[in-house]
Amino acid sequence: MRDYFEQNIVCPHCGHHTRLVVDASEGDQDYYEDCQACCNAIHVCIERDELSDEVRVRVDADDEQYF
């Protein structure tokens, strides 16, 4: 399994394409990165599945409001 790799992502706020360095050696992760173009927070979720030898990277704006 690759522990370190780069993933292309799209900012959910402004659509700017950027590269994200993923460190999957720590298992599942949930953190925020600032967009280099618009400076808004991007919610990054990394899920590591050792059985299928896969790493999934998901990004969202994390600003949905529930009423």
KOLGU-4560 file (N, C-alpha, C; in nm, 3 decimals, padded with zeros to 5 digits):
<recs>
<n_xx: 00.085 n_yy: -00.118 n_zz: 00.000 ca_xx: 00.000 ca_yy: 00.000 ca_zz: 00.000 c_xx: 00.089 c_yy: 00.124 c_zz: 00.000 mol: A seq: 1 type: MET>
<n_xx: 00.048 n_yy: 00.222 n_zz: -00.076 ca_xx: 00.121 ca_yy: 00.349 ca_zz: -00.079 c_xx: 00.082 c_yy: 00.431 c_zz: 00.042 mol: A seq: 2 type: ARG>
<n_xx: 00.180 n_yy: 00.470 n_zz: 00.122 ca_xx: 00.151 ca_yy: 00.553 ca_zz: 00.239 c_xx: 00.156 c_yy: 00.702 c_zz: 00.206 mol: A seq: 3 type: ASP>
<n_xx: 00.243 n_yy: 00.740 n_zz: 00.114 ca_xx: 00.257 ca_yy: 00.880 ca_zz: 00.077 c_xx: 00.234 c_yy: 00.894 c_zz: -00.073 mol: A seq: 4 type: TYR>
<n_xx: 00.144 n_yy: 00.983 n_zz: -00.112 ca_xx: 00.122 ca_yy: 01.010 ca_zz: -00.253 c_xx: 00.056 c_yy: 01.146 c_zz: -00.268 mol: A seq: 5 type: PHE>
<n_xx: 00.050 n_yy: 01.195 n_zz: -00.392 ca_xx: -00.016 ca_yy: 01.322 ca_zz: -00.420 c_xx: -00.147 c_yy: 01.294 c_zz: -00.492 mol: A seq: 6 type: GLU>
<n_xx: -00.248 n_yy: 01.373 n_zz: -00.456 ca_xx: -00.381 ca_yy: 01.359 ca_zz: -00.515 c_xx: -00.427 c_yy: 01.494 c_zz: -00.566 mol: A seq: 7 type: GLN>
<n_xx: -00.477 n_yy: 01.499 n_zz: -00.688 ca_xx: -00.535 ca_yy: 01.622 ca_zz: -00.741 c_xx: -00.674 c_yy: 01.638 c_zz: -00.683 mol: A seq: 8 type: ASN>
<n_xx: -00.704 n_yy: 01.757 n_zz: -00.630 ca_xx: -00.836 ca_yy: 01.786 ca_zz: -00.576 c_xx: -00.887 c_yy: 01.917 c_zz: -00.635 mol: A seq: 9 type: ILE>
<n_xx: -01.016 n_yy: 01.938 n_zz: -00.622 ca_xx: -01.080 ca_yy: 02.062 ca_zz: -00.668 c_xx: -01.143 c_yy: 02.127 c_zz: -00.546 mol: A seq: 10 type: VAL>
<n_xx: -01.114 n_yy: 02.255 n_zz: -00.526 ca_xx: -01.172 ca_yy: 02.328 ca_zz: -00.414 c_xx: -01.324 c_yy: 02.333 c_zz: -00.430 mol: A seq: 11 type: CYS>
<n_xx: -01.399 n_yy: 02.292 n_zz: -00.328 ca_xx: -01.545 ca_yy: 02.295 ca_zz: -00.338 c_xx: -01.603 c_yy: 02.436 c_zz: -00.333 mol: A seq: 12 type: PRO>
<n_xx: -01.521 n_yy: 02.535 n_zz: -00.298 ca_xx: -01.567 ca_yy: 02.674 ca_zz: -00.290 c_xx: -01.548 c_yy: 02.748 c_zz: -00.422 mol: A seq: 13 type: HIS>
<n_xx: -01.426 n_yy: 02.740 n_zz: -00.477 ca_xx: -01.395 ca_yy: 02.822 ca_zz: -00.595 c_xx: -01.361 c_yy: 02.742 c_zz: -00.720 mol: A seq: 14 type: CYS>
<n_xx: -01.343 n_yy: 02.609 n_zz: -00.707 ca_xx: -01.314 ca_yy: 02.526 ca_zz: -00.823 c_xx: -01.168 c_yy: 02.521 c_zz: -00.862 mol: A seq: 15 type: GLY>
<n_xx: -01.080 n_yy: 02.580 n_zz: -00.781 ca_xx: -00.936 ca_yy: 02.580 ca_zz: -00.810 c_xx: -00.880 c_yy: 02.439 c_zz: -00.797 mol: A seq: 16 type: HIS>
<n_xx: -00.802 n_yy: 02.394 n_zz: -00.897 ca_xx: -00.737 ca_yy: 02.263 ca_zz: -00.893 c_xx: -00.605 c_yy: 02.276 c_zz: -00.818 mol: A seq: 17 type: HIS>
<n_xx: -00.579 n_yy: 02.184 n_zz: -00.727 ca_xx: -00.456 ca_yy: 02.186 ca_zz: -00.650 c_xx: -00.414 c_yy: 02.044 c_zz: -00.617 mol: A seq: 18 type: THR>
<n_xx: -00.290 n_yy: 02.028 n_zz: -00.577 ca_xx: -00.237 ca_yy: 01.897 ca_zz: -00.539 c_xx: -00.230 c_yy: 01.888 c_zz: -00.388 mol: A seq: 19 type: ARG>
<n_xx: -00.273 n_yy: 01.775 n_zz: -00.336 ca_xx: -00.275 ca_yy: 01.750 ca_zz: -00.193 c_xx: -00.180 c_yy: 01.634 c_zz: -00.165 mol: A seq: 20 type: LEU>
<n_xx: -00.086 n_yy: 01.652 n_zz: -00.074 ca_xx: 00.003 ca_yy: 01.544 ca_zz: -00.034 c_xx: -00.068 c_yy: 01.463 c_zz: 00.074 mol: A seq: 21 type: VAL>
<n_xx: -00.088 n_yy: 01.334 n_zz: 00.047 ca_xx: -00.162 ca_yy: 01.246 ca_zz: 00.137 c_xx: -00.064 c_yy: 01.157 c_zz: 00.211 mol: A seq: 22 type: VAL>
<n_xx: -00.074 n_yy: 01.156 n_zz: 00.344 ca_xx: 00.004 ca_yy: 01.067 ca_zz: 00.429 c_xx: -00.093 c_yy: 00.968 c_zz: 00.492 mol: A seq: 23 type: ASP>
<n_xx: -00.104 n_yy: 00.851 n_zz: 00.433 ca_xx: -00.199 ca_yy: 00.750 ca_zz: 00.480 c_xx: -00.139 c_yy: 00.657 c_zz: 00.584 mol: A seq: 24 type: ALA>
<n_xx: -00.016 n_yy: 00.684 n_zz: 00.628 ca_xx: 00.050 ca_yy: 00.596 ca_zz: 00.725 c_xx: -00.014 c_yy: 00.603 c_zz: 00.863 mol: A seq: 25 type: SER>
<n_xx: -00.090 n_yy: 00.709 n_zz: 00.891 ca_xx: -00.155 ca_yy: 00.726 ca_zz: 01.021 c_xx: -00.297 c_yy: 00.672 c_zz: 01.025 mol: A seq: 26 type: GLU>
<n_xx: -00.342 n_yy: 00.604 n_zz: 00.919 ca_xx: -00.477 ca_yy: 00.550 ca_zz: 00.915 c_xx: -00.578 c_yy: 00.655 c_zz: 00.875 mol: A seq: 27 type: GLY>
<n_xx: -00.702 n_yy: 00.639 n_zz: 00.922 ca_xx: -00.809 ca_yy: 00.733 ca_zz: 00.889 c_xx: -00.780 c_yy: 00.871 c_zz: 00.947 mol: A seq: 28 type: ASP>
<n_xx: -00.809 n_yy: 00.976 n_zz: 00.868 ca_xx: -00.782 ca_yy: 01.113 ca_zz: 00.911 c_xx: -00.898 c_yy: 01.202 c_zz: 00.871 mol: A seq: 29 type: GLN>
<n_xx: -00.914 n_yy: 01.310 n_zz: 00.946 ca_xx: -01.019 ca_yy: 01.408 ca_zz: 00.922 c_xx: -00.961 c_yy: 01.544 c_zz: 00.961 mol: A seq: 30 type: ASP>
<n_xx: -00.935 n_yy: 01.630 n_zz: 00.862 ca_xx: -00.872 ca_yy: 01.758 ca_zz: 00.892 c_xx: -00.911 c_yy: 01.863 c_zz: 00.789 mol: A seq: 31 type: TYR>
<n_xx: -00.863 n_yy: 01.985 n_zz: 00.808 ca_xx: -00.894 ca_yy: 02.097 ca_zz: 00.719 c_xx: -00.766 c_yy: 02.152 c_zz: 00.658 mol: A seq: 32 type: TYR>
<n_xx: -00.773 n_yy: 02.184 n_zz: 00.529 ca_xx: -00.667 ca_yy: 02.252 ca_zz: 00.454 c_xx: -00.726 c_yy: 02.379 c_zz: 00.397 mol: A seq: 33 type: GLU>
<n_xx: -00.648 n_yy: 02.485 n_zz: 00.393 ca_xx: -00.694 ca_yy: 02.609 ca_zz: 00.331 c_xx: -00.664 c_yy: 02.606 c_zz: 00.181 mol: A seq: 34 type: ASP>
<n_xx: -00.760 n_yy: 02.651 n_zz: 00.102 ca_xx: -00.741 ca_yy: 02.661 ca_zz: -00.042 c_xx: -00.636 c_yy: 02.769 c_zz: -00.071 mol: A seq: 35 type: CYS>
<n_xx: -00.546 n_yy: 02.740 n_zz: -00.164 ca_xx: -00.441 ca_yy: 02.836 ca_zz: -00.198 c_xx: -00.494 c_yy: 02.955 c_zz: -00.277 mol: A seq: 36 type: GLN>
<n_xx: -00.609 n_yy: 02.939 n_zz: -00.341 ca_xx: -00.665 ca_yy: 03.046 ca_zz: -00.423 c_xx: -00.762 c_yy: 03.135 c_zz: -00.345 mol: A seq: 37 type: ALA>
<n_xx: -00.859 n_yy: 03.075 n_zz: -00.275 ca_xx: -00.963 ca_yy: 03.155 ca_zz: -00.211 c_xx: -00.952 c_yy: 03.159 c_zz: -00.057 mol: A seq: 38 type: CYS>
<n_xx: -00.860 n_yy: 03.081 n_zz: -00.001 ca_xx: -00.831 ca_yy: 03.078 ca_zz: 00.143 c_xx: -00.947 c_yy: 03.022 c_zz: 00.228 mol: A seq: 39 type: CYS>
<n_xx: -01.048 n_yy: 02.962 n_zz: 00.167 ca_xx: -01.154 ca_yy: 02.897 ca_zz: 00.244 c_xx: -01.107 c_yy: 02.759 c_zz: 00.288 mol: A seq: 40 type: ASN>
<n_xx: -01.166 n_yy: 02.711 n_zz: 00.397 ca_xx: -01.128 ca_yy: 02.580 ca_zz: 00.451 c_xx: -01.189 c_yy: 02.467 c_zz: 00.369 mol: A seq: 41 type: ALA>
<n_xx: -01.105 n_yy: 02.368 n_zz: 00.336 ca_xx: -01.149 ca_yy: 02.248 ca_zz: 00.266 c_xx: -01.143 c_yy: 02.133 c_zz: 00.366 mol: A seq: 42 type: ILE>
<n_xx: -01.255 n_yy: 02.066 n_zz: 00.384 ca_xx: -01.263 ca_yy: 01.952 ca_zz: 00.475 c_xx: -01.210 c_yy: 01.829 c_zz: 00.402 mol: A seq: 43 type: HIS>
<n_xx: -01.103 n_yy: 01.768 n_zz: 00.454 ca_xx: -01.039 ca_yy: 01.652 ca_zz: 00.391 c_xx: -01.062 c_yy: 01.529 c_zz: 00.480 mol: A seq: 44 type: VAL>
<n_xx: -01.113 n_yy: 01.423 n_zz: 00.420 ca_xx: -01.132 ca_yy: 01.295 ca_zz: 00.490 c_xx: -01.051 c_yy: 01.189 c_zz: 00.416 mol: A seq: 45 type: CYS>
<n_xx: -00.964 n_yy: 01.121 n_zz: 00.489 ca_xx: -00.884 ca_yy: 01.013 ca_zz: 00.433 c_xx: -00.925 c_yy: 00.884 c_zz: 00.502 mol: A seq: 46 type: ILE>
<n_xx: -00.964 n_yy: 00.786 n_zz: 00.423 ca_xx: -01.005 ca_yy: 00.656 ca_zz: 00.477 c_xx: -00.913 c_yy: 00.549 c_zz: 00.420 mol: A seq: 47 type: GLU>
<n_xx: -00.852 n_yy: 00.473 n_zz: 00.508 ca_xx: -00.760 ca_yy: 00.368 ca_zz: 00.466 c_xx: -00.824 c_yy: 00.233 c_zz: 00.492 mol: A seq: 48 type: ARG>
<n_xx: -00.835 n_yy: 00.151 n_zz: 00.387 ca_xx: -00.891 ca_yy: 00.016 ca_zz: 00.397 c_xx: -00.777 c_yy: -00.082 c_zz: 00.371 mol: A seq: 49 type: ASP>
<n_xx: -00.727 n_yy: -00.143 n_zz: 00.477 ca_xx: -00.612 ca_yy: -00.233 ca_zz: 00.463 c_xx: -00.651 c_yy: -00.366 c_zz: 00.398 mol: A seq: 50 type: GLU>
<n_xx: -00.776 n_yy: -00.408 n_zz: 00.411 ca_xx: -00.818 ca_yy: -00.534 ca_zz: 00.351 c_xx: -00.817 c_yy: -00.529 c_zz: 00.199 mol: A seq: 51 type: LEU>
<n_xx: -00.868 n_yy: -00.419 n_zz: 00.143 ca_xx: -00.870 ca_yy: -00.406 ca_zz: -00.003 c_xx: -00.749 c_yy: -00.327 c_zz: -00.055 mol: A seq: 52 type: SER>
<n_xx: -00.661 n_yy: -00.284 n_zz: 00.035 ca_xx: -00.539 ca_yy: -00.211 ca_zz: -00.001 c_xx: -00.573 c_yy: -00.082 c_zz: -00.079 mol: A seq: 53 type: ASP>
<n_xx: -00.671 n_yy: -00.006 n_zz: -00.026 ca_xx: -00.714 ca_yy: 00.118 ca_zz: -00.091 c_xx: -00.710 c_yy: 00.234 c_zz: 00.007 mol: A seq: 54 type: GLU>
<n_xx: -00.686 n_yy: 00.352 n_zz: -00.047 ca_xx: -00.696 ca_yy: 00.476 ca_zz: 00.029 c_xx: -00.794 c_yy: 00.566 c_zz: -00.045 mol: A seq: 55 type: VAL>
<n_xx: -00.897 n_yy: 00.613 n_zz: 00.025 ca_xx: -00.997 ca_yy: 00.701 ca_zz: -00.034 c_xx: -00.980 c_yy: 00.841 c_zz: 00.024 mol: A seq: 56 type: ARG>
<n_xx: -00.978 n_yy: 00.940 n_zz: -00.066 ca_xx: -00.967 ca_yy: 01.080 ca_zz: -00.026 c_xx: -01.095 c_yy: 01.149 c_zz: -00.068 mol: A seq: 57 type: VAL>
<n_xx: -01.160 n_yy: 01.217 n_zz: 00.028 ca_xx: -01.285 ca_yy: 01.288 ca_zz: 00.001 c_xx: -01.269 c_yy: 01.431 c_zz: 00.051 mol: A seq: 58 type: ARG>
<n_xx: -01.314 n_yy: 01.527 n_zz: -00.029 ca_xx: -01.309 ca_yy: 01.668 ca_zz: 00.012 c_xx: -01.449 c_yy: 01.727 c_zz: -00.001 mol: A seq: 59 type: VAL>
<n_xx: -01.481 n_yy: 01.818 n_zz: 00.090 ca_xx: -01.607 ca_yy: 01.890 ca_zz: 00.080 c_xx: -01.593 c_yy: 02.026 c_zz: 00.147 mol: A seq: 60 type: ASP>
<n_xx: -01.696 n_yy: 02.107 n_zz: 00.133 ca_xx: -01.692 ca_yy: 02.243 ca_zz: 00.187 c_xx: -01.720 c_yy: 02.244 c_zz: 00.337 mol: A seq: 61 type: ALA>
<n_xx: -01.790 n_yy: 02.143 n_zz: 00.385 ca_xx: -01.826 ca_yy: 02.130 ca_zz: 00.526 c_xx: -01.896 c_yy: 02.255 c_zz: 00.579 mol: A seq: 62 type: ASP>
<n_xx: -01.975 n_yy: 02.319 n_zz: 00.492 ca_xx: -02.048 ca_yy: 02.437 ca_zz: 00.537 c_xx: -02.198 c_yy: 02.423 c_zz: 00.513 mol: A seq: 63 type: ASP>
<n_xx: -02.243 n_yy: 02.298 n_zz: 00.495 ca_xx: -02.386 ca_yy: 02.278 ca_zz: 00.479 c_xx: -02.454 c_yy: 02.307 c_zz: 00.613 mol: A seq: 64 type: GLU>
<n_xx: -02.565 n_yy: 02.375 n_zz: 00.608 ca_xx: -02.637 ca_yy: 02.407 ca_zz: 00.729 c_xx: -02.767 c_yy: 02.329 c_zz: 00.733 mol: A seq: 65 type: GLN>
<n_xx: -02.800 n_yy: 02.279 n_zz: 00.849 ca_xx: -02.923 ca_yy: 02.202 ca_zz: 00.868 c_xx: -03.022 c_yy: 02.286 c_zz: 00.943 mol: A seq: 66 type: TYR>
<n_xx: -03.145 n_yy: 02.294 n_zz: 00.889 ca_xx: -03.249 ca_yy: 02.373 ca_zz: 00.952 c_xx: -03.361 c_yy: 02.283 c_zz: 00.997 mol: A seq: 67 type: PHE>
</recs>
